[in-house]
Amino acid sequence: MQRPLYAILVDGGYITKILKDRNKQAATADQVEAECTRIRALPLVADYELLRIYYYDAYPSTENVKLPITGAAFPLGQTPRFREGQALHDRLILKPHFALRMGSVTISPHQWKLKPRVMRAIMRAPRQLQDNDFVLDMTQKGVDMRIGMDMARLALREMVRPWSF
């Protein structure tokens, strides 16, 4: 008789932030896989068989934007963040049991917003603004919806046992 199945659903934005904070470098596919392996080793799932690991994230943006003060070109597709994100996705898709569920990134029409710490500093000691005082205002679209839809699909079709920890 086949053992009941379970799935691991991973929020890519969250896990990469946690891994980056922990390791002081960009998250790698091996580190993400290690976290999933840690979950797979829990006694809670010992009597179950893994169906799949669903990894949810958004493709990095390749848009070309202009810096807020100098107006210089800023091609997002050439940034280290883009290369790190793309490399992570390219390697994760090759890992056993992994399925990537990708959303998209949208850039706000206003594009840039002032960093809160810079705003506080300028209020205390006014100075000229610089490009690095701003952060690009981007939002993931479709990632949370895909997580919810997969949770519902897996549970309604009784493909896995629904629980979380």
KAWOTA-V978033 format. One record per residue. N is the residue number from 1. RES is the residue in three letters. SS is DSSP state (H for helix, E for strand, - for the rest). D_FIRST is the distance of its C-alpha to the first C-alpha in Angstrom with 2 decimals. Layout:
{{N & RES & SS & D_FIRST} {N & RES & SS & D_FIRST}}
This chain:
{{1 & MET & - & 0.00} {2 & GLN & - & 3.77} {3 & ARG & - & 6.46} {4 & PRO & - & 9.30} {5 & LEU & E & 12.15} {6 & TYR & E & 15.79} {7 & ALA & E & 18.99} {8 & ILE & E & 22.28} {9 & LEU & E & 25.41} {10 & VAL & E & 28.56} {11 & ASP & E & 32.11} {12 & GLY & H & 33.89} {13 & GLY & H & 37.35} {14 & TYR & H & 36.43} {15 & ILE & H & 34.55} {16 & THR & H & 37.25} {17 & LYS & H & 39.93} {18 & ILE & H & 38.30} {19 & LEU & H & 37.83} {20 & LYS & H & 41.39} {21 & ASP & H & 42.84} {22 & ARG & H & 40.98} {23 & ASN & H & 41.78} {24 & LYS & - & 45.09} {25 & GLN & - & 44.12} {26 & ALA & - & 42.16} {27 & ALA & - & 38.38} {28 & THR & - & 36.60} {29 & ALA & H & 33.24} {30 & ASP & H & 32.40} {31 & GLN & H & 33.26} {32 & VAL & H & 31.11} {33 & GLU & H & 28.17} {34 & ALA & H & 28.95} {35 & GLU & H & 28.82} {36 & CYS & H & 25.38} {37 & THR & H & 24.28} {38 & ARG & H & 25.81} {39 & ILE & H & 23.74} {40 & ARG & H & 20.50} {41 & ALA & - & 21.55} {42 & LEU & - & 21.99} {43 & PRO & H & 20.28} {44 & LEU & H & 19.54} {45 & VAL & H & 16.85} {46 & ALA & - & 15.59} {47 & ASP & - & 12.19} {48 & TYR & - & 11.91} {49 & GLU & E & 11.87} {50 & LEU & E & 15.20} {51 & LEU & E & 15.63} {52 & ARG & E & 19.37} {53 & ILE & E & 22.61} {54 & TYR & E & 25.18} {55 & TYR & E & 28.71} {56 & TYR & E & 31.50} {57 & ASP & E & 35.10} {58 & ALA & E & 38.22} {59 & TYR & - & 39.90} {60 & PRO & - & 43.07} {61 & SER & - & 46.23} {62 & THR & - & 48.56} {63 & GLU & - & 51.45} {64 & ASN & E & 54.98} {65 & VAL & E & 56.66} {66 & LYS & E & 60.02} {67 & LEU & - & 60.56} {68 & PRO & - & 62.07} {69 & ILE & - & 65.39} {70 & THR & - & 66.31} {71 & GLY & - & 64.68} {72 & ALA & - & 63.46} {73 & ALA & E & 60.54} {74 & PHE & E & 57.14} {75 & PRO & E & 54.52} {76 & LEU & H & 51.13} {77 & GLY & H & 49.44} {78 & GLN & H & 51.40} {79 & THR & - & 50.62} {80 & PRO & H & 48.62} {81 & ARG & H & 46.28} {82 & PHE & H & 45.54} {83 & ARG & H & 44.95} {84 & GLU & H & 42.66} {85 & GLY & H & 40.57} {86 & GLN & H & 40.39} {87 & ALA & H & 39.48} {88 & LEU & H & 36.67} {89 & HIS & H & 35.17} {90 & ASP & H & 35.70} {91 & ARG & H & 33.86} {92 & LEU & H & 30.98} {93 & ILE & - & 30.05} {94 & LEU & - & 29.55} {95 & LYS & - & 27.15} {96 & PRO & - & 23.44} {97 & HIS & - & 21.36} {98 & PHE & E & 24.68} {99 & ALA & E & 25.85} {100 & LEU & E & 29.42} {101 & ARG & E & 30.57} {102 & MET & E & 34.33} {103 & GLY & E & 37.06} {104 & SER & E & 40.77} {105 & VAL & E & 43.73} {106 & THR & E & 46.90} {107 & ILE & E & 50.23} {108 & SER & E & 52.39} {109 & PRO & E & 55.61} {110 & HIS & E & 57.50} {111 & GLN & E & 55.50} {112 & TRP & E & 56.68} {113 & LYS & E & 56.85} {114 & LEU & E & 58.80} {115 & LYS & - & 56.85} {116 & PRO & H & 57.27} {117 & ARG & H & 58.59} {118 & VAL & H & 61.15} {119 & MET & H & 62.28} {120 & ARG & H & 62.92} {121 & ALA & H & 64.77} {122 & ILE & H & 66.94} {123 & MET & H & 67.83} {124 & ARG & H & 69.11} {125 & ALA & - & 70.83} {126 & PRO & - & 71.30} {127 & ARG & - & 70.95} {128 & GLN & - & 70.28} {129 & LEU & - & 66.72} {130 & GLN & - & 64.90} {131 & ASP & H & 61.97} {132 & ASN & H & 59.72} {133 & ASP & H & 60.43} {134 & PHE & E & 58.05} {135 & VAL & E & 54.35} {136 & LEU & E & 52.90} {137 & ASP & E & 51.57} {138 & MET & E & 48.18} {139 & THR & E & 45.25} {140 & GLN & E & 41.63} {141 & LYS & E & 40.77} {142 & GLY & - & 37.44} {143 & VAL & H & 35.26} {144 & ASP & H & 34.65} {145 & MET & H & 34.18} {146 & ARG & H & 31.43} {147 & ILE & H & 29.63} {148 & GLY & H & 29.91} {149 & MET & H & 28.88} {150 & ASP & H & 25.70} {151 & MET & H & 24.83} {152 & ALA & H & 25.46} {153 & ARG & H & 23.61} {154 & LEU & H & 20.40} {155 & ALA & H & 20.61} {156 & LEU & H & 21.85} {157 & ARG & - & 19.22} {158 & GLU & - & 16.61} {159 & MET & - & 15.37} {160 & VAL & - & 15.54} {161 & ARG & - & 16.36} {162 & PRO & - & 20.21} {163 & TRP & - & 22.02} {164 & SER & - & 24.61} {165 & PHE & - & 26.36}}
